[in-house]
Amino acid sequence: MPTNIWGIAFYVFALFPGVAFLFAREGHRPAAKRSALRETAAVVLVSAICAAVVAVPVAIVALFWADFERQVVDLLAGDVTWIQDNLPASIGLVIAVLALTTTLGFGLGTQWADEHGLGRLWRSAIPRDTSAWNALFSGAEDRQIVEVAITLKSGAWVSGTLYNFDNDPDPHPHRAITLTQPSYRSAGGEEAAELEGTDYVVIEAGDIELLQTSYKELDGAPISTSPPT
């Protein structure tokens, strides 16, 4: 652990790539609640990977440039004479390396990187960043829509086309589903009817007794909105 102000500053700045990675990843994937230990481990791991990627070309250059190798070895041994003699250049170099590693960390967390193979490294037999809702509602193909029928705990029944949903992987009762073109049947009612003047309805998970879905082609026949009897 760092023991002085410069060591603390270096330690904090060295974690920027991991923080940038989490920020980018949470922009396109649901963020599960994790312990402080797991969050810290993810930040440190990504930061170490980014630092290693930048260190590889430095090591390669040092193999073929004796003077540069000598300066790197001296720095690793704690000799900061070169830094003191070249303070402006040293500050610029540190800023450039920090910008490069942070940009790399952000890039690793983007949706493009996740879809092009990196996501496989973060998945396991038990998904940690998904929920039943996310798996169910995200299964539709590009030319399909998701039709949803919901029986509420009150006995009422609601159906409609999925518009949006809270993809939080933590199954708390305040997650919500938004439906469009809704139909509704009150508890004890016999027939469902479209909600006139209503474009959207929002339903919280804590109010749901039963949820049913089906995938329909965009140009296919409309599904029946009749509730179960």
C-alpha positions as CSV (number, residue, x, y, z in Angstrom):
1,M,0.0,0.0,0.0
2,P,1.2,3.6,-0.7
3,T,2.9,5.3,2.3
4,N,3.1,8.9,1.1
5,I,1.0,11.5,-0.8
6,W,2.7,10.7,-4.2
7,G,2.2,7.0,-3.7
8,I,-1.5,7.6,-2.9
9,A,-1.9,9.8,-6.0
10,F,-0.3,7.2,-8.2
11,Y,-2.5,4.4,-6.7
12,V,-5.7,6.4,-7.3
13,F,-4.7,7.4,-10.9
14,A,-3.7,3.8,-11.7
15,L,-7.3,2.7,-11.0
16,F,-8.8,5.1,-13.6
17,P,-8.9,2.4,-16.3
18,G,-11.0,0.1,-14.1
19,V,-13.4,2.9,-13.2
20,A,-13.7,3.9,-16.8
21,F,-14.4,0.2,-17.7
22,L,-17.3,-0.1,-15.2
23,F,-18.7,3.2,-16.3
24,A,-18.8,2.1,-19.9
25,R,-20.1,-1.4,-19.1
26,E,-23.0,-0.1,-17.0
27,G,-24.1,2.0,-19.9
28,H,-25.2,-1.1,-21.9
29,R,-25.5,-3.9,-19.3
30,P,-27.5,-4.1,-16.1
31,A,-25.5,-3.6,-13.0
32,A,-25.9,-6.2,-10.3
33,K,-25.3,-5.3,-6.7
34,R,-21.8,-6.5,-5.7
35,S,-19.8,-6.4,-2.5
36,A,-17.2,-3.7,-2.2
37,L,-14.5,-6.5,-2.5
38,R,-15.8,-7.6,-5.9
39,E,-16.2,-4.1,-7.2
40,T,-12.6,-3.3,-6.1
41,A,-11.3,-6.6,-7.6
42,A,-12.9,-5.8,-10.9
43,V,-11.4,-2.2,-11.0
44,V,-7.9,-3.5,-10.0
45,L,-8.0,-6.4,-12.5
46,V,-9.0,-4.2,-15.5
47,S,-6.5,-1.5,-14.5
48,A,-3.8,-4.1,-14.3
49,I,-4.7,-5.4,-17.7
50,C,-4.6,-2.0,-19.3
51,A,-1.3,-1.2,-17.6
52,A,0.1,-4.5,-18.9
53,V,-1.0,-3.7,-22.4
54,V,0.8,-0.4,-22.3
55,A,3.9,-1.9,-20.7
56,V,4.4,-4.5,-23.4
57,P,5.5,-2.1,-26.1
58,V,7.7,-0.3,-23.5
59,A,9.4,-3.7,-22.7
60,I,9.9,-4.4,-26.4
61,V,11.5,-1.0,-27.1
62,A,13.8,-1.5,-24.0
63,L,15.1,-4.8,-25.6
64,F,16.5,-2.9,-28.6
65,W,17.4,0.4,-27.0
66,A,20.1,0.1,-24.3
67,D,19.9,3.7,-23.0
68,F,16.1,3.4,-22.7
69,E,16.4,0.1,-20.9
70,R,18.9,1.6,-18.4
71,Q,16.5,4.4,-17.6
72,V,13.6,2.0,-17.1
73,V,15.6,-0.2,-14.9
74,D,16.7,2.8,-12.8
75,L,13.1,4.0,-12.4
76,L,12.0,0.5,-11.3
77,A,14.8,0.5,-8.8
78,G,13.6,3.7,-7.3
79,D,16.1,6.1,-9.0
80,V,14.0,9.2,-9.9
81,T,16.9,11.3,-11.1
82,W,15.7,11.3,-14.7
83,I,12.2,12.5,-13.5
84,Q,13.7,15.3,-11.5
85,D,15.9,16.4,-14.4
86,N,13.0,16.2,-16.9
87,L,10.0,17.2,-14.8
88,P,7.8,18.8,-17.6
89,A,8.4,15.8,-19.9
90,S,7.7,13.4,-17.0
91,I,4.4,15.1,-16.2
92,G,3.4,15.0,-19.9
93,L,4.4,11.4,-20.1
94,V,2.4,10.5,-17.0
95,I,-0.7,12.3,-18.4
96,A,-0.3,10.6,-21.8
97,V,-0.1,7.1,-20.2
98,L,-3.0,7.8,-17.9
99,A,-5.1,9.0,-20.9
100,L,-4.1,6.0,-22.9
101,T,-4.9,3.4,-20.2
102,T,-8.1,5.1,-19.2
103,T,-9.3,5.2,-22.9
104,L,-8.3,1.5,-23.2
105,G,-10.3,0.6,-20.1
106,F,-13.4,2.5,-21.4
107,G,-13.0,0.8,-24.7
108,L,-13.0,-2.6,-23.1
109,G,-16.2,-1.8,-21.4
110,T,-18.1,-0.7,-24.5
111,Q,-20.9,-2.7,-26.0
112,W,-18.8,-3.3,-29.2
113,A,-16.1,-5.0,-27.2
114,D,-18.6,-7.0,-25.3
115,E,-20.3,-8.2,-28.4
116,H,-17.0,-9.1,-30.2
117,G,-15.8,-11.6,-27.7
118,L,-14.8,-9.8,-24.5
119,G,-18.2,-10.6,-22.9
120,R,-17.3,-14.3,-22.9
121,L,-14.5,-13.7,-20.4
122,W,-17.0,-12.2,-17.9
123,R,-19.7,-14.8,-18.2
124,S,-19.9,-18.0,-16.2
125,A,-22.2,-21.0,-15.9
126,I,-24.3,-18.8,-13.5
127,P,-25.1,-15.4,-15.1
128,R,-24.5,-12.6,-12.6
129,D,-25.6,-9.6,-14.7
130,T,-28.9,-10.7,-16.0
131,S,-32.4,-11.6,-14.7
132,A,-35.3,-13.7,-15.8
133,W,-36.9,-10.5,-17.2
134,N,-33.9,-9.6,-19.2
135,A,-33.5,-13.1,-20.6
136,L,-37.2,-13.3,-21.4
137,F,-37.8,-9.9,-22.9
138,S,-34.5,-9.8,-24.8
139,G,-35.2,-13.0,-26.7
140,A,-37.1,-11.4,-29.5
141,E,-35.4,-11.0,-32.9
142,D,-35.2,-7.8,-34.9
143,R,-38.5,-8.4,-36.7
144,Q,-40.4,-9.4,-33.6
145,I,-42.2,-7.7,-30.8
146,V,-43.0,-9.0,-27.3
147,E,-46.6,-9.3,-26.2
148,V,-47.1,-9.4,-22.5
149,A,-50.1,-10.6,-20.4
150,I,-50.0,-10.0,-16.7
151,T,-52.3,-11.2,-13.9
152,L,-52.0,-8.9,-11.0
153,K,-52.2,-9.9,-7.3
154,S,-55.4,-8.0,-7.1
155,G,-57.0,-10.3,-9.6
156,A,-57.0,-7.8,-12.4
157,W,-55.5,-8.6,-15.8
158,V,-53.5,-6.4,-18.1
159,S,-52.0,-7.1,-21.6
160,G,-50.1,-5.1,-24.2
161,T,-46.9,-4.8,-26.2
162,L,-43.7,-4.5,-24.3
163,Y,-42.3,-0.9,-24.5
164,N,-39.6,-1.0,-21.9
165,F,-38.6,-2.7,-18.7
166,D,-36.2,-2.3,-15.8
167,N,-33.3,-4.7,-16.5
168,D,-31.9,-4.5,-13.0
169,P,-30.6,-8.1,-12.3
170,D,-31.5,-7.7,-8.6
171,P,-35.1,-9.0,-8.3
172,H,-36.5,-6.2,-6.1
173,P,-40.3,-5.6,-6.1
174,H,-40.0,-2.1,-7.5
175,R,-38.7,-3.2,-10.9
176,A,-41.2,-2.0,-13.5
177,I,-42.6,-3.0,-16.9
178,T,-44.0,-0.5,-19.4
179,L,-46.6,-1.7,-21.9
180,T,-48.1,0.1,-24.8
181,Q,-51.5,-0.4,-26.4
182,P,-52.8,-1.8,-23.2
183,S,-56.0,-3.8,-22.5
184,Y,-57.4,-4.2,-19.0
185,R,-59.9,-6.4,-17.1
186,S,-60.8,-5.5,-13.6
187,A,-60.8,-8.1,-10.8
188,G,-64.0,-10.2,-11.2
189,G,-64.7,-8.7,-14.6
190,E,-65.7,-10.8,-17.6
191,E,-64.1,-9.1,-20.6
192,A,-61.0,-7.1,-21.3
193,A,-61.2,-3.8,-23.0
194,E,-58.6,-1.4,-24.5
195,L,-57.8,1.5,-22.2
196,E,-59.0,4.5,-24.2
197,G,-56.8,7.6,-24.0
198,T,-54.0,5.6,-22.4
199,D,-50.8,5.0,-24.5
200,Y,-48.7,3.4,-21.8
201,V,-49.1,1.6,-18.4
202,V,-46.4,0.9,-15.9
203,I,-46.6,-2.2,-13.6
204,E,-44.3,-2.9,-10.7
205,A,-42.9,-6.4,-10.1
206,G,-44.4,-6.5,-6.6
207,D,-47.9,-6.3,-8.1
208,I,-47.5,-9.2,-10.5
209,E,-48.9,-12.7,-9.8
210,L,-48.4,-14.2,-13.2
211,L,-46.5,-12.9,-16.3
212,Q,-46.9,-14.5,-19.8
213,T,-45.1,-13.5,-23.0
214,S,-45.1,-14.4,-26.6
215,Y,-43.0,-13.2,-29.6
216,K,-44.9,-11.9,-32.7
217,E,-43.7,-10.9,-36.1
218,L,-44.1,-7.1,-36.7
219,D,-46.2,-7.8,-39.8
220,G,-47.9,-10.8,-38.4
221,A,-51.5,-11.2,-37.3
222,P,-52.3,-9.5,-34.0
223,I,-52.6,-11.7,-31.0
224,S,-55.8,-12.0,-29.0
225,T,-56.1,-9.8,-25.9
226,S,-58.6,-12.1,-24.2
227,P,-57.6,-12.8,-20.6
228,P,-57.5,-16.3,-19.2
229,T,-60.8,-17.6,-17.9
